[in-house]
Amino acid sequence: MSSNYNLGNLAFAKLNMSSAKIAGGTLGVTVGTSSAQCLAQLQNTAEVSFTNPGTNTVYVCQAYDLNGNALVAGANPGSFPILPGATLVFTGNGAAGAWNAASPAGSNPLTIALSQTI
């Protein structure tokens, strides 16, 4: 008996699963072409997950870099691309800061899950 399992797809599917943990919440936003705040600074946030359910790449970045300089979401230094269907998770002290998002194609959904515990 032969089985044709694609273990790579199974592992990838697991990485795309996202859920808010204890004391968390979920937000849904629509991302436009201009960099805009998608998440305000929230004290005690220990983890933030960004999931791109849309068909275009979304860029996210913290509102400010380590030196206090404003960052702009996009194909710029300090931004992280999230491909369609992918999830990007940040943990630690930086997760509590404000975040910006943009999509070159515009009008793309973005799901944000927060947790105050890891």
Number of C-alpha atoms within 10 A of each C-alpha: 2 4 5 5 8 8 9 8 10 10 10 11 12 9 13 14 11 17 14 18 15 11 11 16 14 15 12 13 14 15 25 17 16 15 21 16 19 22 18 12 15 13 12 15 21 19 22 25 19 23 23 23 18 18 13 18 20 33 25 28 25 25 25 16 12 8 6 8 9 12 19 24 27 23 15 12 10 17 20 17 20 20 17 17 15 20 19 18 15 14 16 13 12 17 23 23 17 17 23 23 28 29 25 18 13 15 17 21 19 24 18 22 19 26 22 19 15 11
